[in-house]
């Protein structure tokens, strides 16, 4: 049995604690039964040399959308890390807001797979991603002088 899912307010507080996500300008706008929706406003410092949203920013919001969906699902009790991200870019974005709607497709004992629909302010599909996360267990030290390892 899982703990209660995190509320929108709790997810926003958790996201706000992550400096990188704050610097990109990510906001959680909606919580769904199977995922979350996040948005970022377009800014000049997020554009590439061609004047459109940098692909790395788009990949970041896909990654964060699935990561926050996992935090929501497990009530903030499980740590996870990205192990794979596959993204398709359909069209460039140069203005407005970008929204990423994640859906958790499979929640296993070690891996979670999510999909992300990425849309511009006009609700046009601009990309799609599949993101795989590995669920982590609490780290325990092997010895007092050695590095921490994951429990098996």
ZIKA-V583357 format. One record per helix or strand of 3 or more residues. SS is the DSSP state (alpha for helix, beta for strand). FROM is the first residue (numbers start at 1). TO is the last residue. If there is no record, write none. Layout:
BEGIN
<<SS,FROM,TO> <SS,FROM,TO>>
END
This chain:
BEGIN
<<alpha,8,16> <alpha,19,24> <beta,27,32> <beta,35,41> <alpha,44,46> <alpha,55,73> <beta,79,89> <beta,97,107> <beta,111,120> <beta,125,136> <beta,139,141> <beta,148,150>>
END
